[in-house]
Amino acid sequence: MVVVDAYEERQGRLVVKLGGALPVVDSRGPEFDMGELQRYLGYAGLCPPMLVRNQRLVWTVVGPRTLRVSDADDRTGATMDYEIGEGGCPIRACADRPRAVGKKTVLTPWSATALDFCERDGMRVATRLQAAWLLPEGSFTYFRGEVTSYCAER
């Protein structure tokens, strides 16, 4: 199975192909624009330079250890709330994201948790990340990733 989970040029898309050729899912539209932007924002702990280089990001303080980020050019109203840990690292990102359920989407609580930060090229970078839908029947972790190498371009 090949999955393309992308946000480019302010447009999101989710494409799933069996064997890399037979399309099973090809989802696009405003809900996917919003959801893919939120996923991009939620994975910032894996790539801190994206926060500095993306000048369209707008940050707002919403609590003692919570920052809200949005994209100034976004048309969907997407936001992501970041919980900042004791050491200043973004340890958890949360939002209500559109989730595909059958042929429609449903706003569903979602989180991305950054784990095991270390210093790389002068930056603190998460070495592990997991993403989960926070469903009424319990948390469904659908992604676990580990950074095995990292190189920051200058």
N, C-alpha and C positions, 0 to 999 in steps of 0.2 A: 504494500500500500504506500502511496506517495501522498503527502499532505502539504498543501501550500496554505499557510496561515499568514496573510500579508497585510501591510498597511503602507501604501505608496501613493504619493500625489493626492493626499487627503481622501483616499478611497480604500476601503477594506474589502477583502475577499477571502473566502474559505473554499478551497477546492480539494476534493479527495478523489484519487484515482486508484483503482485496483490494478496491480501489476504495472503501475505507472502510465497506463494507457486508457483504461476503461473508466470514464467519469461516473462517479457515484453521487457526488455532491458538488455543486457549483453555486455558491451562495454569495450574493452581492446586494448592495442597496444601503439605505441610510442606517439601518440597524447594524449592519456589518461594518460600515464606516465607523460608527461609534464604538462597537465592541473591539475592533482591531486597534483603534487608537488607544483605548483603555488598556489593552494587553501590552502594547508598546510602552506606555507610561508605567505600567506595573512591573516591567522587567528592568527598570533603570538600575537596580542594584548590581546587575551583571555587567553594566557598561556605564560607569559614571561620566565619561566624556560626553555622552549623548545629552546629559543635562546641561552641560556648559555650552556645547556647540549648537544646540537647538535654541535659537534666540526667540522663537515663537512661544516658548513655555511661559506661563504666568503662574506664580506661586503666591498662595495666600495662607496666612496662619489661621487655623480654625480651632486650635486647642493648644495646651501647654507642650505637647509633644506630637502635634499633628499638623502636617502641611497639606494643602490641597493644590494640585497641579492641573492645569488645563492648557490647551493650545489656542492661542489668540486667533488663529485662522479657522478653527473648527466650527462647523455649522450644526453639529449634532447636540452640543451641550455636554459632551463627555468630560468627566472629571475623574481624578484618582486621589484618594486620601492616603498619605504616608504616615505611618507611625515611626517616630524616630527613637532609636534605642539610646541607652545611657552613653554610649561612646560616640553618638552623633551619626550613626549609620541608619539608613532607611531599612528597617527590619520587616515591615509588613505594609503592603499596599492593598487597599480595599475599595470596592466600588460596586454599584449595581450595574451589571453588564447584561446586554442582550444575549440570551442563550437559545440556541436552536432547539425547538421541541416540535418534532414532526415538520410541518410545513410553515410554522410560524415561529416567532421569537418571543421570549418571556424575560422581562427584567429579573435578574437573579443575583443575590449577593455573591461576590467573588473575591478571592484574595490570592495574592502572591507573597510568599514568605521567603525572604533572603536569609541564608544561613552561612555560618563559617566564613566570616570576613577575614581577609589577609591583605598585606601590603603587596601591591604589584605596580611597578613603574611609578612609585610615589603616590599611589591611590589605594584607598581601601575598597576592595572588590569582593562581592559575595562569591564564594566558590560553589555554592549549591543554591538552588531555587526550586520551590514547589508551588504549583498553582492548583487551586481547588474551587469548585462550586460549593457554596454553603447552602445546601438543600434542607428543607424542613425535616427530612428523615436522617440527616447527618451530612457531614462533610464528605465530598467526593473529590479526592486528589486525582487529577487526570494527567498531571505532568510533574516529573521530577527530573531535574537536570543538574549536571555537574560540570564546572569549568575545569578543563584539564590543562589548558595553556591560555596565555593572555599576552597580547602585545599591543601597546598603545602607540598609535601613529602620532607623530609630532608635526 
